[in-house]
Each structure stands twice: as C-alpha cells, then as structure tokens.
Amino acid sequence: MASRPTVHDVAREAGVSLATVDRVLNARSGVRPATARKVEEAMAKLRYERDIAAANLSKKRFYRFCFILPKGPNTFMRGLEQEVGKIAEHGPLDRIEIETIMVTAFDGIALAEVLDAIGHQKFDGVAVVATESQAVHQAIEGLRERNIHVVTLVSDHPTSRREHFIGIDNEVAGRTAAGLLGRFCHAPSGKIAVIAGSMLLRDHMERRNGFERIIRNEYPHFSILPAIEGLDNSDRVELLLREMLEQNSDIVALYSLGAGNRGVIRALEKTGKAGKIPVVAHELTEHTRTALQNGIFDAVINQDPGHEARSAVRVLKALVDGRPFLNAQERIRIDIFMRDNLP
C-alpha cells in the first residue's frame, strides 16, 4: 500500500521550503499569492490530507466550547446537562474544555445577554438551546462576527447565522404524533388537547404546526383546542389541563409536545381520564416511562440527549478545524417508544 503524502512531498513538488508549506497550511502571512497557489496545487496533485489531530497535538491545541442550556425542572434538559457533563469529564483526554452556562428558560433577553458576554471570552464554539427572539438573533450574529462558531441544540434559530442544527426534525415529530393519535383514537369526533412549553421555542412551534397539518388533512373529524403553554412547570400544566378537561367533556385525545408531563399525569388521574383517552408525549424520562408502563400514555416520541451532546462537540470541532463532518452520523433520530419496546 502506498504511503500517504507528507509535507516534505508537498514542499518538493511545489519547489518551496517546509516553512512555506507550514505558513500556507496555517494561513499565516509572509507568503506571496503565487507561491501559495503553487503549494495548494501541489497538495491537490498529491492528494495531501492534513492530519488535524497531529497538528493540534503538536501545537498543544485545546478546543474551548460552551454549552448554554435552560435551567429549571425540565427532566429532558437535566438529562442533556448530565450528558454534556460526562463529555466534559473526559474532555481533557481529547484536548477539549467545556463550560456549561444555565439560563432562565424561555427568556430571550437573558439568553442574548449570555451570548453577548461569551463573545468577549476565548471560546472557539457555542452550542445553544435557542429561543426565538430578535435579541438572540443579533447575539448569534455578534458571535459569528468574532469568528466564534455557533450550533443550535434541540431548538433551532434557522434565520440566524448559526452553522448547524443538532436535533430531531420537529415538524416530522409533530406529524408523527398526529398519525399515532389518529390511529389510537376511535372516537367518531371530538377535541384534542395540546400542551406545549412555550411558542417562543421553534421546536414547539414546529411540532404544533406538523401536528395540526396532519390532523386537519387526515383526521378532520377531530378539532384541536388552543395549546396550553405550561412553561415546563408541572404544577401550572396540572392546573390548566384540569380546567380544560373539566370544561370540555368531549376531549378524546391529548398531545403533550413539551415538558411538564408530571402535571399531565396528575391532571389525567384527578379527572378520571387516565387510561381512557390516548396520549402521546415527548422525551423518555422516568415519568413518561412510568406513564407508559401504567397505561396512562400510549406512546412517547424521543430524541437521544447523549447523541445530541456528542454530536455538538464533533460538529464544533469540525467547524473549528475547517473540515467536513458526516451528516449521516450527526442526524438525530426520532424514536417512538411504547410500553412493549421500552429500552
């Protein structure tokens, strides 16, 4: 097997010194444009591929990343926080430093202030659970202007200059939930209750939109009630859902597209609806798992927080190194769990 070309081969082919090749590889000044082109042409001819890991090791290169996550009782987010913590524990072995910053959930102004502050620190990249607001949009723009790489996590901000989104296709998730409930619910007509965290989160908006589209087009005999915005607070969800269930005796199904599922469970139990209407929820946590096992929930749509945390680090490293990443590896799957296939 032929050996891989080295910088010595590139220097020979281009007729330049090793120092010149090094300057071109590291985009340093002091090389004439014509000479730089000769080096680039030599690399292309020889199919030279730089060993990024070795180069970073020789320069004692550390990657500094920041994860910005919402604080609060959201069980899925606390699981995501734990997964980021696991990577941070082993990060020094891979020359990675990770800092996690917690921000009040659904507060676009607070999130934008944190992003602005990060812009003045020496981070290479940021992974953020984004809130849909102009202030956050501008803060992301500011980070990119400072050459800090940005990926969104779980909830996207596609109109900004973020470079990649790491999470499930939330509109597809909403469509999936509608298909499941449409098949589970055998009532000839009735209303569907929807519980969200906040419509300030794009993932919740997209899930709602996908859900409505399928129900409207394929199950028109059902109507959808205005969404309860529970703000991921179980007590608030319980109170508002109990009121809705008591005021609407013709609710025949329920879609919980955000957090606060402990409140959903309590409201169903206290109104005598538990196990009597089909329920689809999101994220496999200890609470949704128990609800599946007890027959209160019929299906849970899940995304893997460990995969998302690892993917964010891989993508940020690739962006810093200026190299491509494998889209297939970074695609976050939509998992559907029922009582019979719980892991």
N, C-alpha and C positions, 0 to 999 in steps of 0.2 A: 504494500500500500504506500502510495506517495506521501511524503511528509507535508505538513501544512506549510505554506509560505510564511516567512518571518520578516521582521522589519529590515533585516540585513538583505534579504532578497529584494525588497521594495527599493531600498537605497541603491542597490546595484542596478536594478532595472531603470530607475529614474536618473541615475548618474549624479546622486546627491549624497550628502553625509547623513549619518544616523541622526545627528542633531536636527537636521532639517526635517526629516521624516517625523521625528518626535514633535516638532513645532506644528506641523500640519495636522497630525493626529489629535493634538490637544488644543487646536485652534488658537495658538499663540501668535503674536505679532513677530515681525522680523523676517517674513518670507515673501518674496515677490509673487504676485498673482500667477505669472507664467511658470514659476518653479513649483508653486502649489498645485497647478494643474498637472504638471509632469508627475508629481507624486501620486495624485489621485488617479491618473491614467494607469500608472504602474500598479497600483493596488487593484484596480478593476481588471487589468490584464491577468494578474497573478491570482485573482480571486482571494485576495488577502482579507481575512476577517480578524478584527482586533479582539483580543481576549480581555474583555472589560473587567472581569473579576481579578485577573492578574494585575492589570494596570492599577485598579483601585487599591489592591493589596500593597503594591509597591509604593504607592503614594500615601499609604495609611489612610485611605479614604473612608469616611464614615457617612452614612446617609442619615439625615435628621428629618423625621416625619412627625406630623402632628395629626391626631385624630380628634375631631370635635363632635361630641355626642350629646344628645339631650339628657338632662338629669331628670329624675322623677321615678315613679313606681312602675314604669313600663317594663314588664318582665323580659320581653324580647330585647330591648335596648340594654338591659343589665347583662343579658347573656352575651350580646355583642361586645360590651365593655370587657367582660371576662375573657373573651377570645382575643381581643386586642392586647390585654394584659399578658396572656400566655406568649404571644409573639414577642412582646417587649422583654419578657424574662429571658428569652433565648436570643434576643436581638444582637447583643454584643458578639456572639459567635459568628454572626453574619455581617458584622460591622454596621449594624443598624441601631439607631437610637430613636425611641418612640416616646412621645409625650401625649397624654390624653387630657383634654380640657372638657369639662362639663358645662353646658349652657342650659338655661331655662327653656323647656320645651315650648315650641310654637311662638317664641319671642324673636321676631326677625331683627329688631333693633339690637337686642343683646347679642345675637349671633353675629351681626355685622360688626359690632364693636370688637368682638373677639378676633374676627378675621382681620380687621384693620390693625389690631395690636400685633398679630402674628407677622404681618408684613414688615415689621421693624425688627424681627428676630431672624436668626440664621437657620431657618428651616428650608429644606430642599423641596418638600412637598406636603400637602394637606389633604386629608380625607374628611369630608364634612357631610353630616346628615342635613340636607339643605331645607330651609324654609323659603317659601315663595314670597319674596318681597323685593322691592327696588333697592332697598338698602343692602341686602345680601348680594344682589346682582352687582352693585357698584363695588362692594368689598372684594368680590371674586375678581373683578376687573383689575382692582388695585394689586392683588397678589400676582396676577399674571404679568402686569407691567413690571413688577420687581423680579420676574423670572422664577417665581415660586410655582411649582406645578400643583394643580388642583384636580381632584377627582371627587365626585359626589357619591354618597353611600346611602343605600336604601331608598332615599327620596331625592329626586333629581332636580336640577335647575338648568334645563336644556337651553334656555335663551342666553345664558351666561357663557363665558369663555372657559368653563370647566372642560377638561380634556377627555374625560371618560366617566361614564356612569356605571357603578357597580351595584347591581340589584336585579330583582326579577322584572319582567315586563308586567307592570302593574295593571295596564288595561287588559291584557290577556288574563291576568289573575281574576279581575272583576268579571270578565266574560265566563271564565271557568266556574266561578261561584254561582253565576246565574244559571248556567247549564245544569249544575248539580242540584240547585234548589228546584229548578223547573222539573227535573226528573223525580226528585224526592217528594214534592208536594202534589197530592192527588185531589186537592180541593177544586171544585169547578170554577171558583172565583175567590177573590179576597185580596187583602192587603199584605204587603211585605214591609217589615220594619228594617231600617238600616241604621247601624250605629257606626259612627266614624270618630276619629280623634279630633281632627280639625281640617277644614277645607283649605287651610293655608299650606298644607303639605301636598305636594304634587302627587305623591304615591296614593294618597287617599282620594284626591280628585280623579285620578286616572282609574282607580278601581271602581269608583262610583260611576264614572262615565261608561266603562266597559260593561258593568252590571246592568245599567239602565238600557243600554243598546240591545242586549240580548233579550231581556225581559220584554221590552217594547215590541221587538220584531218577532220573537218566537213564542212568547207566553203572554199575549195581550190580554188574557182573561185575568191577569193579576195587575194590581196597581201598586206603585211604590210610594210609601209615605215620606215626607221630608226627613232628611237624615238628622239623627241626634248627634250633636257634637259633644262627645263626652270628655274631651281633653285628656284622655288616657287616665281619668280619675274614676276608679271603680265605684265609689260612693255616688258620684254625680251620674254615672251611667245607670246605676241601680235605680236612683230616684226618677230620672227622666224616662227610663224604659218602663218602669212600673206604671207611671202615669199614662204612657202611651198604650200599654196593654190593657189597662183598666178602662180607657176611653174608647178603645177600638176593639170590640169583641170579635171582629172579622179579620184580625191578623192571622194569617195562615202560614207564614214563614218569616225567618229572620236572618239577616246577613250582618255579621259583625266584621267590618273591614279594618278596624284599628285595634287598639289595646283596650284595657278596661273590662276584660272578659270575666273577671270575678264578679263584677257588677251585673253583667248579663246573666250569669248563672243564678245569682241571688234573686234577681227580678223574676226570672222564669219560675224558680222554686216557690217564691212567695205569692205569685199569682196563679199557681196551679197549672202553668203552661209547660213545665219541664217535661220533656219526653213526648209532648203532644203536638208540637209543631216542629218541622225540620229547621235545623240551624246549621249554617256554615260560618266558620270563623277563620281568623288568620293567626299563624305562628303556633308551633307546637311547644307549649310551655307545660309546667307541672299542672297548671289549672285547666288548660284546654285538654290535656291528656286525660285528666280525671273526668272531665265532662264527656269525652268520647267514651271512656270505659263505662260510665254510668248511663249512657244513652241520652244525655241532655243535648250534646252536639252530635251532628251526623257526619261532618267532615271538617277537616282543618287544612287550609292551604298554607304551606310552609316554605320558608327560604332559610338556607343554612348560614347562620351568622359566622361560623368558623371559616367557611369558604369565602364569605364576603371580606372578612378581615384579612385573610391571607392574600386574596386577590388584590385588595387595595395596596398592599405592600409590594406585590410583584409588579403591578402596573406603575406605581410611583417610581420604583427602581428603574424600570424600562424607560420611563419618560426622562428621568434624570440622566440616564446613560445615552439617550438618544437612539434607542434601538426598539424594534417592534416587539409586541407581545402576542401571545396566541389567543385570539378571540375565543376559540372553542374552549380553551382551558378556563378563561375568565367569565364565561357565560354562567349566570346563576340560574339554576333550575327551579321550576315551580313543582314542589312536591305536594301530593294530595294524600292525606292520612285519614283513615277511618279506623274504627275500633279493631278491625280484623288485620290490619297491616302495620300496627304501631311498632316502631323500632325499639 
